[in-house]
Amino acid sequence: MNRRVVITGLGVVSGLAHDIDNFWTGLLEGRSGVSHVDLFDVSAFKVRFAGQVRNFFPDELFGPKEARHLDRFVQFALAAGDQAVKESGIDFSTLDSDRCGVIIGSGIGGLNEFETQHRTMLERGPSRISPFTIPKLMVNAGSGHISIRYGLTGPASAIATACASAANAIGESFRLIQSGVTDVMITGGSEAALTHMGLGGFAAMRALSTRNDEPTRASRPFDKDRDGFVLSEGAGVLVLEEASVAAKRGAAIYGEVLGYGMSADGTHITAPDEMGRGAARAMAAALKDAKLDPSLIDYINAHGTSTPLGDLAETRAMKTVFGEHAKKLQISSTKSQLGHLLGASGGVEAVVCALAMRRGVLPQTINLENPDPECDLDYIPNTPRDCRIGYCMSNSFGFGGHNASLIFGQYRG
């Protein structure tokens, strides 16, 4: 018999806020975390705005010496991880460390460090490359540092499946607890690809919105005037526990992880299957894993990136999986406010689902002003909605044709 898995802690770093309460308040107030970029000079770039994390001070969080040895994406992972662990109230010294693990996803890893040291090599020669280069840029640095921070000696790994990375990390962590391998997992995703190459590369693909004059209105999922996604950075991390372990210590429980499905499109390295067939397979697999009829899902936090092809493909996928119930689904894309955190997006959106279940409010899709007639479901336009959620789904789809869906439900002890 599978063991039950619950959510006991949440942490977030985003352009909107980097604590749970202000993050949630900002979402419900309809504020945007998107702004003009000032991390570096963007005057020559086609796109000059993003979901930049501001007022984040790693020297204060980790001390100047440690902060220098951490890429920005690791700093975000540690900050969100610390929040989640603190909120969970867990004391790892009372647990078997071999049964506690970490999986943190990232689509790109330490891109900033890669660029910095490449520049150093070109300008000053290979002998001046920092000895910390590789430990800072490797994709597994986030999970490695979190496991070291808490002395966790169970399974620790990283997943890189582009924009599905965090959702896959959460799903695999769920399975480790469910199957009895571990009792506690720290999991989610972190990304800091807001760099010269990150912003320039995505702009060169014509994947990004170019609304430089109105950045807060640029991310507009399911709107007929959408013109691309908004690049963002940050992290979303959760503490997952086996239900009896959490109950024994009296932990406050946000909800239960019930199902996980994944698939591949098998069609194109960047463009989604236009009919959403891969996305549909992931959603159907998650429902099967959770042993739930599709009609029981109340809310979907959509992948909803604000790209012309992606939003339509996801809409078609939801219609395929849910049939007539698709018209009754309540759906929103919080990327309308946060932008797209790439490999961290599934972590932040799992945090959103947990908060929505706990607080009985569904966040809206802002900037949905001129609905695309082909995207004709209920996307909770512009105003949050009070709703008691029994079951919800979170979708994450990434370049490479990677698809992942997670299902959460109210915990009924």
N, C-alpha and C positions, 0 to 999 in steps of 0.2 A: 504493500500500500504506500502510495506517495505521501511524503510528509508535507505539511502546509508551510507556506512561506509568507511572512508578513513584512510590512514596511514600518520601521520604527524611527528613522531619522532622515532628515532632508538637508541639503546644502546647495546653495546656488551662487554663482558669480555671473553677472550679465551686464549689458549696457544699461539696463533699467535699474538694477540695484544688485548689491551683493550681500543681502541678508533676506531671510524668508519673508518676514513681515512686510518690509518695504517693497519687495518684489511682488508680493500678492496684492498689496494696496495699489501699486502702480499699474498692474494688469487690470484690475477692476475699474480703475479710474480712466482707463483708455490711454494712458501715457505711452509714448514711444521711447524706446531705448536707442533709436537711430539718430545719428548726428554727423556733422562734418568731422572728418578725420584730422587729428593733430598729433598723432604719434610720430609722424614723419611728414616731410614735404610732399604733398599730393598735387601740387599745381600742374604737373605735367601729365597727370593721369586722366583717363576718360571718365572714371568714377571717383568721386572725392568724398564719399560719405560711407558710413558703416555703423554697425552696432558695437562701437568701441567701449571697452570697460574703462570708466573714469574713476578718479579718486580711490585708486587701488594702490596701497603702499606696502609693497613686499618687505621693505626693511623693517617696518613696524610689526609685521606679522611673523617674520621668521628671523629677524636680525640681519644686519648688512652682510655678514660673511656668508651665511647660508643662502640668502637671496641671490647673491652673485653667482652661486653655483647651480641655480635652477633656471631653466628656460621659463618664459612667461606661461606656457601651457601647463607646466608642472606647478608653478605658483598658484594658478587657478585651481588645479586639481586638489592641491593640499588645502587651500583655503576652503573650498566647498566640502572636502572630506572632513576637515576639522569641525565645520558647522554641523554636519550630519551626525558625526560621532557624539559631539557635545549634546545635541538635541535628543539623541536616542537615549542618553544617560547610561550607555553601556560602559562597563569596567572590564577591560580585556584581561586585567590581572586575575580576575576570578574565573576565567574561561580557559579551556585547553587551546593554546595558540595554534596547534596543528590543525584545529577544526575551524579556524578563522582565516579568511582569505580576501583577496582583492582582485577585481578585474575592472580596469579603467580603459575605455575606448578612446581613440583619437584618430581622426582621418589622416592627419599630416604630421603631428608631433612637433618637434622643435625647429620649425622653419626659421624663426628669428635667429637662433644660434647658427644654423647652417649658413644663412646669408651673412651674418656678422663675421664668421670665421673665414668664409670664402673671400670676403672683401679684404680681410687681414692678409690672407695668403697672397692675393694678387698684388697688394700694395706694399707688403713688408716681407714676403717670402714665407715658405712653409715652416721655417724654424720658429716663427712667431705665432703659429696656431696654438690656441689654448689647450692644455691637457684635459680640460673639462669639456671639450667640444662634443665628443661622442656620448659621454654620460648625460649631457644636457639635451641633445637633440633626439636621442632614441625614443621611439614611440612608447616603449614600456617604462619610461622614466617616471611617469605619474604613478602607476601601480607599484613600482619598486619603492619609491619614496614613501608612499602611504603605508606599505607593509613594514618598512623599516621604522617609521614613526611610531607605530603601535606594536611593534614586535610580533607581527603576525607571520606564522610559519606554515600556514596551510597553502592551498593553491593560489598562485599569484600570476597573472598574465595580462596581456594587453590585446585588444582586438582593433584591427584597422580595416573597416569595411566602408570607408568614406562616410557618408552621412547616416549610415545605419550603425556606425561603430558603437555608440553608447547603448542603443537598444539591444544590439547583440550581446554587449557586455552584461547588461541587466538580465537578459534571457539566459545566458550561460550560467550566471551566478544563481539564478532561480533554480536551474536544473541541478547544480551542485548541492544545494541545500535540500531540494526535493528528493534527491536520490540517496541522501544520507552521507555524502562525502564530507560536507561541511555543515556547521551550525549557523555561522554568521559570515556575511560577505559585505564588503564596502565596494560599491559599484556605481558606474555611470560613465561620464565622458568629459573630456576637456579639450579645448582647441584654442590656439592663438595664431591663426593664419593671417591676421591682419598685418601684413608686412608688404614690402615692395613687391616681392614675387607673388605673394598670395593675392593681393588686390589686383596687380597688373595681369596675372595669369588668368584669373576668373574673368576680368574685363576683356581680355583678348579672346576668350571663348564666346563672348557676347552673352554670357550667362547672367550678368548683373543688370539691375535697373540703372538707368542713367539719369534719374530725376535729381540732378545735382541742386536744383533750385528749391526743391521741396522734399528733403530727405525723410521727414517723418511720415510723408504720404507715399513713399516709394514702394514699400512692401504692401501689396494689395491682393492677397490670395483670392482666387475665384472671381475677381473683378475683370470685366472685359477689357479694361485699359491696363492690365498688368503687363510689365515689360521686363521681368527678370527678378531674381532674388537679391537680397541685401546681405552682404558678407558681414558676419558678426563673430565675436569671440566670447569665451567664458567657459563655465563648467556647471554641470549638474550632477550631484552625487547623492546616493541613497544608502542607508544601512538596511540590509535585508537580514531577517533572522528566522530560524525555525520557530514555529508558533509557540510551542511549549517552552522553549528557551526564553522567548520574550515574555510570555505570561508568568513564568516562574519569578522573574525579577520585577514584575509589575510594570512593564514598559507600556507607554502610550502607543497605540497602534493606529496608523493612518489607514491601512487597508491591506488587502491580501493580493499577492501576485498569483494569478490563476492560470494563465496560458501564454505560450510563446510560439510563434511560427516564423519561419524564414524561407526564402526562396531566391532564385536568380531569374532574371529576365531571359538571359541567354540570347540577347539580340544586338545590343549596342553598348559601347563603353560609357557613353554619357547620356544619350537620349533614352527616355523611358519607353517601354512597350506602349504604343499609342492606345491600345485597348486596356491597359492596366492589368494584363493577365498575370504577370509575376506578382504584382501587389495583391491581386485577388487571392493568389495561392497562399501568400503569407498570412493574410487575414483569415482565410478559411482554416489554415493549419493551426492558428492560435485559438480559434473557436473550438476546433476539435480537441486540442490539447486541454482546454479549459472545460470541455464537456458541456458547452453552452449552446443553446439554440440561438441563432442570430437575432431573433426577435427580443432577446433579453438585454441586448446592448442599448444603453441609454444615450451615451455620449462618445464621440470619437474626437480625440485631439489629432487632427489631420497633419500629414506631412506638409501639405499646403505651402509650397515655397514661393508662390507668386510667379512661376514661370508659365508661359502659355501652354506648353505641352504637358508639364507635370501635373498641374491642377486638374486638367481635363482627364488625364489618364487615371488619376486617383478617384475622381468622381465616377468614372465608368467602372472602376474596380469595386467601389462601394455598392454600386447598383447591381453588379454581378453577384456579389457575396450576399447582400442583404435583401435583394428582391424588392417586394412591396414595402418591407420595413424600412428601406432606405429613405423613404419620404418622411418617416417618423423620427429618424435619427436626428439628434442635435449634434452639430459638428462645428468646430472652430479651429482656426489656425492662429496660434499665439506667435507665429513668425511674423504676423502683421505688425506686432509691437516690438518683437525682439530681433527681427532679422533671422538669418539662418546661421546657427552656430556649428554647422557642418557636423563633425564627429561628436560634438557635445550635445547636439540638438535633442537626441532621444533621451538623454539624462535630464535635461531641463524640462522637457515635456512630460516625462514620468513624474517629476516633481509637481508640475501643474496638475496632473491627474490626481495625485495623492491629496493635494490641497483642495481640489474641487470636491472630492469625495468627503473629506473631513468637514469642509465649511459649507457645503450645499449650494455652491454658486458656480456657474459655468462662465469662463471668460469668453469674451466676444472676439469676433474678427473685425478689427478696425479697418478703415479705408475701403470697405466694401460698399461702394457708392453706385456703381453701375454693374449690376450682376451680369456675368456671362450667361447668356441664355442656355448654353450647353452645360453649365455648372448650376444645376437647378435644384439643389438640395438645401436644407436648412443649415446655413453656416453661421448662425447667431450673429447677424450683422450689427456691429457698432455699439451694442448695449449688452452688458452681462445679464445673465438670466438665473434666477433662483431655481434650483432643481435638486431634488434628492436623487442621487445617483446610486443605482444598485450595482451596475457593471459598466465599465468604460474600456475603450481601446485607444492605444497610441500607435501611430504609424510612422515608420522611418524608412526612407528609400534613398539609396545612394548610387553615385557613379560606379560603374562596373556592373550595374544591374542588380545590386544587393537590396533585398527587401526584408524588413523585420517588423513584426507586429507583436504588441504586448497587450494582455488583458488584465485589468485590475478589478477588484470587487470590494464591497464593504466586508469587513471582517466580522464574522458571526461566530464568536467563540463557542 
